[in-house]
Amino acid sequence: MFCPKCGSILLPKKEGNKKIMMCSCGYKGSAAEKTRITESVTKKSRDVEVIDREKPSILPKTKAECEKCGNKEAFYWTLQTRAGDEPETKFLKCVKCGHTWRDYD
């Protein structure tokens, strides 16, 4: 319900023992006994995207030691897996054996 004077949303307010719909501009509406305010929040979540190709040659390489085979070179990419005010997660994939891991540094 919106105010007919200013167009703002009407909010329920107690006046004595009655609930009425009232606007910040001073307009007072009808009884709010049957009025119901609801809000629904839709959260979009994404799965973590892992690059799983035979030869991910399109990705840049970096010096990082694979904990599985000991190779010292890996492909890497970043992905925002947490809240926007936190840093991205860096994923690494060994050039030699294909082992994938996360780097939180």
KASUL-V644602 format. One record per backbone hydrogen bond with DSSP energy under -1.0 kcal/mol. CO is the residue of the C=O (numbers start at 1). NH is the residue of the N-H. If there is no record, write none. Layout:
BEGIN
CO/NH, CO/NH
END
This chain:
BEGIN
1/10, 3/7, 8/3, 11/22, 13/20, 15/18, 18/15, 19/32, 20/13, 21/29, 22/11, 23/26, 27/23, 30/21, 55/57, 56/59, 60/76, 62/74, 66/70, 71/66, 73/95, 74/62, 75/93, 77/91, 79/81, 79/89, 83/86, 89/79, 90/103, 91/77, 92/101, 93/75, 99/94, 101/92, 103/90
END
